[in-house]
Amino acid sequence: MSHHRIAPNVDDSTDQLAAALAALRTELELPGAYPTEAVEEARRAVATHEIPERDLRDVPFVTIDPATSTDLDQALFIDRAGAGYKVLYVIADVPSFVAPGGALDAETRHRGQTFYAPDGRIPLHPEVISENAGSLLADQDCSAFVWDFDLDAGAKVQTVSVARAAVRSRAKLSYKDAQQHIDDGTAPPVLQLLKEVGLKRVELERLRGGASLNMPEQEIVQATDGGGYRIVAVPSLPVEDWNAQISLMTGMAAAQLMLDGKVGILRTMPAPDQRSLQHFKRQTTALGKPWDGQITYGEYLRTLDASDPKQLAILHSAGTLFRGAGYTPFDGEVPDTVIQAAIGAPYAHTTAPLRRLIDRFVLVICEALSNNREIPRWAREALPSLPDIMASSDQLAGRLERAALDTVEAALVANHVGQEFDAVVISGSKPSNGNGNGNGNGSGPYGVVQIAEPAVTARCDGELESGTEVRVRLVKADIASREIRFELQR
């Protein structure tokens, strides 16, 4: 399961969109520069860092990430093992750089995660760790947590363990290059097997009722003719999905280790309620690719083509089905709720410690459980506090993403005020209550509509019935305030 990230390509500081996006840092009070004390502590940790005695540097691991990424959390090796597979999945050893109770520990708990602002990353850890010594860069000796999987011929996990080791990645591959090598037949064995195992894991996901929301990365560019903005979507590649399946497999293994040990913290999420499912069905019908509910929503999402603007709009709206996720800590007793519904199994965040705080604790707990050692006290004592830390951080990240999307949507339609569009009513409104105040604030009845091209959802004034097709006129699109408003045409 993945989410989309907007990467606006607007470098001119005088541009309205660039200015509005830059202003989000101040408006949302995003973290600023890293505190000096924490940075100095990180530098000392790097200078005195020692790699584990267990040596796996002869294993030809590779990383597969976006081309510009330098904070590399994971590396991979796959080989055949009889009729099945051996998978070694390497995770950056962030805990070895962060002293419990220190200034760096405190600052990472304050941040919670890396924030992806449209005008640049705000890292969870100082760059001396996140993009240098702690990152699984090619040809660099690194300390890592190595997850060791034995899979059967269907790619089901038979055995799993995790332990620290010294590793060295052989190559930093981009998704684009990896996919090209696979497609043209020049891929090394690890990529060929990633496809083979990935496809089998996708099928296992389908069988357990899981769902992945594979959003394309989107770039917003200003039209050269001065006619506003346009969106360029880069659909996710199959290799991204196959790679994500290995991460999901590891998260499920981490959850099971902690459940067996009766201590840890899970990522849980309820199944979507009927109201959300009906809302989503209306949108799929309105956008020309109806989901009738005869197959699971996870299977349906895999049929969508993100290069089609209408189907991309459906993928956006599917986000309503992935709500209510939280963190469930436990120590001594297994909680009643253990399932992450979109994955269809118990799951834990453990594969991105450079970019997400909670993974650091999960890794240490799993490594101790896997090797029958006592869990470090600092990790165990942190469990009750982690849900609130991560909830606050997730809320801020969500506000940032929503504000960035709203700003971009306003920019996309800013030059079309006064024009009419065909739309579908996503959320209907009640008739006026007799005093012109249909929603209780003096503005009359209103609802929410969605236009297909560009894919924008916004408020619309008028009496609207959910699921109906209507004609609307754009009356406001303000980039600075992120406000878009339509009115119903009679």
Salt bridges, closest charged atoms under 4 A:
GLU27 OE2 - ARG482 NH2 2.70
GLU40 OE2 - ARG43 NH1 2.83
ASP55 OD2 - ARG57 NH2 2.79
ASP71 OD2 - ARG121 NH1 3.62
ASP73 OD2 - ARG355 NE 2.43
ASP93 OD2 - ARG164 NE 3.03
ASP105 OD1 - ARG109 NE 2.96
ASP105 OD1 - ARG360 NH2 3.28
GLU107 OE2 - ARG111 NE 2.77
ASP119 OD1 - ARG25 NE 3.02
GLU131 OE2 - ARG121 NH2 2.14
ASP141 OD2 - ARG57 NH1 3.11
ASP141 OD1 - ARG168 NE 2.61
ASP148 OD1 - LYS86 NZ 2.81
ASP150 OD1 - LYS86 NZ 2.90
GLU196 OE1 - ARG80 NH2 2.83
GLU203 OE2 - ARG206 NH2 2.67
GLU205 OE1 - ARG302 NH2 2.68
ASP241 OD2 - ARG302 NH1 2.54
GLU299 OE2 - ARG206 NH1 3.31
ASP331 OD2 - ARG380 NE 2.91
ASP359 OD1 - ARG356 NE 2.67
GLU367 OE2 - ARG373 NH2 2.21
GLU381 OE2 - ARG377 NE 2.52
ASP394 OD2 - ARG267 NH1 3.81
GLU401 OE2 - HIS4 NE2 3.13
ASP406 OD1 - ARG402 NH2 2.57
GLU409 OE1 - ARG402 NH2 3.89
GLU420 OE1 - ARG471 NE 3.18
ASP422 OD1 - ARG471 NH1 2.96
ASP461 OD1 - ARG459 NE 2.93
ASP461 OD2 - ARG485 NH1 2.68
GLU483 OE1 - LYS476 NZ 2.88
GLU487 OE2 - ARG473 NH2 2.47
